[in-house]
Amino acid sequence: MKAAQADVCVIGGGPAGSSLAAQVSALGNSVVLIERAQFPRRHLGESLTPGVRTLLESIGAGDLLEKTGALAVESVLVNWEDGLRERIDPESRGTLVDRGEFDALLLNHARAAGVQVFQPAVCRDCSSLPEGWRVTVERGGETIHISARLLADASGRAFATGGRKRRTGAQTTAFYAYWQGFDVPRRPRIEAGSDAWYWGVPIPDGTYNTLVFVDPQSYAADRAHEMIAQSGLLEGCRDIRLVSSFQAADATPYIDEESVTGHSIKVGDAALSIDPLSSSGVQKAIQTALSGAVVVNTLLRKQESRSAAIEFYRSSLTDASDRHRRWAGEYYSAAAATRTAEFWRQRSSVDNPAEPVSALNAGDFADEQLALSPDLKLVKSPCIDGEFVTMKRALQHPALERPVIYVGGSEMPPLVGRLREGMKPMEIALLWSDQVPISTGLALTGWMISNGLLIRTHDEKARQVIRRIPSFRV
């Protein structure tokens, strides 16, 4: 029997677990990671959004995609609400990867960052103790007891530590299988069927993954092959054969309502699962891991900021879930306009989406005297500040979904605190020029006008209450 000690024990070595472990270790904490599977292994989620590269660069793994032999996505075939179209990306920002290779390299990055990895190893028990956690692991016939101050669950839908999962969308099952042949498609394809939707993903090794997303109450696995054949995913394929059986995976979106406590955290799919329609699962998993790493560091090292860290993480997950739910609902609604099946009605947006607000050009208000809206308030809100979560002043206004601290990298409360009633846009930009370029100052002024934070002094509302907000003074 062996024993190990660490500040943090991470369960799961997928993108979320590896990214979290690497970052927590880079912040000066000792980390052990437990992964059940031997890498490389095949895994869903081979289509990566452009933001993944930026996230990898932020953790010093910017060359990882090239090492995997990732394919750049130049175009996607889309057959959704109005016939087959080719959606071209001139910059080829999206990528297609072999998740087995991708996950293995990301886990190696964690090892290089000082993370102790137990793989393949099975977590048999997680016991909460007054001083932390005791995790029992089996690896190659031996038992290992790990003592850790904090436990991080990155086990995906395996839910190693349980919790309360709240569905945020309709129940969905994905049936998928892999194909090979000389004529397999070389670009992704997404398609809406009568009561299902389809996704075809070429893999760098020449394999082609076909997926059909259905209501689990309506279809079983034995129908999957038939459904794929009815779609256009294999269109034009002559020499193609199945190299795997059809398998099922739960694709229902949800959020965990116990995502973080004073001594535990969940990241990736263990905390939040978004609708697969966005193809942003890997990006969102890494994002939760990177913000989660700062939360973990705060929980371990700043007792006085624990409440702020917990509030920040929970609210960030809720915001992300809501944004993706609204986006998916609107996209499903587009297909539902020409389809009558219950499948589409259940997934269509049930909200009344707000009209999009585009940033106004401050130049259009060049001669206007402006004042702060009387509805604008200053509140305290948690945010990431370097290696920790802290409370900072934020702008609150009815037009904003949540309190805002930063816009385009600029901290707004100190800038707004310098404003005086009657100033014109260029005067505001010049006032702020010691902190941001004039062009940025004009853009920020336009954002404030667009969202009603700045109003004309001759507006009726402004005539009623024209005042400087004393609490904004710095």
ABEGO torsion letter per residue (X at the ends): XBBBBBABBBBEABAAAAAAAAAAAAAGBBBBBBBABBOBBBBBGABBBAAAAAAAAAAGAAAAAAAAGBBBBABBBBBBAAEBBBBBBAAGABBBBBAAAAAAAAAAAAAAAGBBBBOBBBBABBBBBAAEBBBBBBBGGBBBBBBBABBBBAAEAAGAAEEBBBBABBBBBBBBBBBBEAABBABBBBBBBAABBBBBBBBAAGBBBBBBBBBAAABBAAAAAAAAAABAAABGBABBBBABBBBBBBABBBBBAAABBAABBBBEAAABBBBAAAGAAAAAAAAAAAAAAAAAAAAAABAAAAAAAAAAAAAAAAAAAAAAAAAAAAAAAAAAAABABAAAAAABBABBBBBBBBBBBAAAAAABBBBBBAABBBBBBBBBBEABBBBBBBBBBAABABBBABBGGBBAAAAAAABBBGBBAAAAAAAAAAABBAAAAAAAAAAAAAAGABBBAABAAAAABBBBBAAABX
